[in-house]
């Protein structure tokens, strides 16, 4: 079976970079994927190979692009049970437990969500030319809750575009030490790499960080803790944990941005991605998915209420 080949012609009065033109023609592929196909010699302009992503195309130019089959990944499928909240031919939504890393990395080569997904979905179409699921967004190792994995490139690009446009509504539940300055509020503080600690992020000057916005609402108050619903409007690394620590009410169990020793009997951070509102491919309205608070977090709340 031959590799699929696509053909386009630049319309009258139009000119653009080759990679940008192809993004408009092939929205099911990410820009980086198309750029790699150009660099690898799979794109022809007027029957001549072009290897420069910024090559200028103009009215009447004929463009052909051959998409090679996905290559096997070196990631190993692992038969790890998954709590699947929703699944169709394009994606899978999982309620990730605390303690599970999302993607293999240094120090975590196995036992990850991606390893588990590879075993659950053996016939993946692939992402970026590899036979692997597409991680659309991430959750910290010790954060539980909803996470989406795309099964194919077009879904991966479709969902990523929603996240970039801030059209995805994410809700987290968290217990914090202390009390926020107001029952509800909005935190706007740029986040960047901590200059004195390479493994941490931090609130930094605007010129050295990226915009970060978090809103919160108080659900329940205790003598020394507050139970919050939190809405990150941007998706920076460790955003909720950093912003709440910045307010002086760090996430319970967060020994990186909060107290070194947890103020309650808990072996993880009290942070759970509880609700996700997103439009799926082929749908005209947003779908809402929910994951209940894990038992170990419910037990902490029950103990605080009993006191």
N, C-alpha and C positions, 0 to 999 in steps of 0.2 A: 504493500500500500504506500503510495507516494505521499510526501509531506504536503500539507495544505498550503496553497499559494494564493495570495490576495493581490488584486490589481486595482490601482486608483489613478485618476488623472487630475492634475491641479486645475480647478475651475478658472474661468475667464476672470481676469482682473485680480487674481489672488497670488500672493507670494508669501513664503514662510520658511523657517528652519525645517529641515527634513523631519527631525524627531517631533517637533510640535505639530506639523501637518499630520503625521501618522497617529498621534494621540487623538486628534479630532476624528480621524477615520476609523480608529480601532479602540474605542473606549474600554473594551474588555481587557486590554493590556495596559499595564502600568508604563509610565514614561521610562523608568529605568530598564524595564524589560525590553522595550522597543529600542532603546539606545544600545543595549547589549547586542541585539540582533543586527543593528547597523554595523557596529564595530566588528562583529564576527563574520561579516560578509554575506548576510542573508537578504540584503536590500539592494535592489537595482533601480537606477534612475535612467530612463531612456536606454535600457538594455546594457547599461554599464554599472559595475559594482561601485558603491559609494560607502566609504568607511568612516566618514566624518558626520557626527550627529548634528552639527550645526551647518551642514551643507545647505545652501539656499536653493529652494525649488520655486519655479515660476509657472505662469499660465501655460497649460498644454503639456507640461512634463508628465511622462508616464512613469509610474512607480509600481514596482512589484516587490512583494515581501514573502519569503518562504519561511514558514514556522516549523522548525524541526520538532520531532517527538520529544516528550519529556524524558529526562534522564533519571535512572534510578538514584535514589538518595543513599548516602552512607548512614543515615539515621536508622536505628533498629526498631522495628515494631515490637511493642511489649503489651502483653495481655493484662492490662491494668483496668480494673472496673471503673467505669465512668458514670456519673449521674447525669444523664442526658435530659435536658429540659425540652429541647425541640430539635428536630432534624428533618431536612428534605434533601433533594438532589444537589443543592448548591452549598449548603452550610450545616453546621452543627453548633448548638448552643449548649454549653456544659456548665453545671454548677461545680466549680473547682473547689476541692477541699483545701484548707490551710495546710501548708507544708509541702505542697506540690509546686515545683518550678514549671513555668509555662513552656520554655524552649531550652533544649540542650545548650550548655555553655560550659566554660571552664569550671571544673569542680562539680558539674551536674551533667554528666554525659548520658545518664539513663534515668528512668523513673519519672520523666517529665510528661506534661500533658500532650505534647507533640508525639512522643513515643507511643503513648496510649492511643491517640487518634489514628496513627498509622496502622495499628492493629485492628482498630474498629472499622476503618474505611480502607480496605485493601485495594480498591479500584479507583484511587484518586486520579483526577485529571492532571493535577499538579499546579504549582505556582512558580513563576520565574524560571521555567524550564526544568524544574526538579519535581519529582513525585513526592510532594510533601504538602501538608495542609498549610493554609495561609493564616498567619497570626495577624488579626486585624487590630487588636489592642491587647494590652497586657495587664496582668494583676501581679502584685508582689507575691513572693513565695508564701508568706504568712498571712495573706489576705484571701479570704474565701469569696465565692460567689460567681456571678454570671460572666462568661467569656465566650466570644464567638470565634469559630474557626471556619475559614472558607475552603470549599472543596475544589474550586477552580479559579482560574485567573480573572475571568470577567466578574465573578461575585466578589473576589478580593478587592478589585478596583472599585466596584460599585459601593461596597461598604466603607472602604478607606475614604472615598470622596465625601461620604456623609459625616465621618468623624472630622475630616479636615474642615468641612463647612459648619461644624458645630451643630449639626441637626440631630445628633444622637443624644438622648436624655439619659443620663446615668444617675442612679440613686444609691448611696451607700448608707449603712447603719454603723454607728460607732459609739463607743463609750469612752469618754475622756476623763482625765484627772482634773478636778476643779470645775470651774464654771466659766463659760465664755463671758465677755464683757456685756453682751446683750443677748436676749433669748433667741434672736435670729439676726443674721447679718450676712455681709458680703466681704470677702477678703480679696483684695487686689494687690498682689505683691509678686514681682518677677522672680523667677527661679533659675538658678544656674549651678554650675559645679562649685562645690565648697572649696575655696582656695587653699584651705589648710587641712583638708581631709578628702583624699581622692575618691573614696567610696561613698561620700555623702553629697547630697545636693543641699542648697541653702538659699535663703532670701538674699538677693544680690542687687546692686544698682541696675537700673533699667538698661544701661549700655552693655552690661555684661551677662544679662539673662534674657529669658523669654517671658512674655506675658503669661500670667497665671491668675485665674479667677475661680474662687470657690464660694458657694453659698451654703448656709447651714440653717437648721431650724431645730429648736429644742423639743424633744418628745417627752422627756421625763427628767426630773431633777432628784438627786440624792444628796445627802450631807456633804460627801467629798467627791462626787462624780456627777456627770451629766450625760444622758443618752441623747444622741443627736441623729438627725437625718441630714445627710450632706450631699450637695450637688456640685461636682466639679464641672465647670463650664469650659475648661481647657484640659489638656491631658498630659501634663508634665510629670516626669518621674518623681514618685513619692509626694505628689502635690498635696493631697489631703493631710498626710502626716506632717509635712513641713508647715503648712498654713495653720493647722490647729496648734502645733507647737509654738509657732510665732505668736499666736493669741495668748499663750500661757496656759493652754489646756490640752496637753499632748494626748494622743491616743493611748489608752491603757494597754500595757504590754509591749509598747514600742520602745525598745531599749536603744534605738539609734537616734531618734529625735525626741525621746521623752525620758522617763525615769529608767535608771539602770536596772532596778528591780521592780517588777509589777506590783501595783497597789492592791491587787486581788489575786486569788488563786487561779492563774491562767497561764498556760504555756505557749501562747501565741498572742499576736496583737488583736485587739477587738476592733476589727474592720471587715465589713462584709458588703460585697456588691449585690444589693438586694433586688434591684429593678433596672430593666433596660428597655427603653422605648426607641424603636428603630424601624425604618421602612425596609422590607425585604425585596429582593429582585422580583419583579412581576406584580408587586402589590402597590396599590394607590394610597393606602392609609398606613399609619404607623402601627406596628404590633408591639404589645407590651408583654414582657416576660418577667417572671418573678421567681426568686429563690428564698425560701424561709430562712430565718436566722438559725445557724447550726446549734445543736443541742448544748455544746459546751459554753456557747455565749448566752443562750437562754438561761442556763444554770447560774451564770454570774449575775444576771439581772434578777433572777428569783431570790438569790441570796441577799442582794442589796435591798430588795423590797421587804424581805423578812426582817432585816435588821431595823 
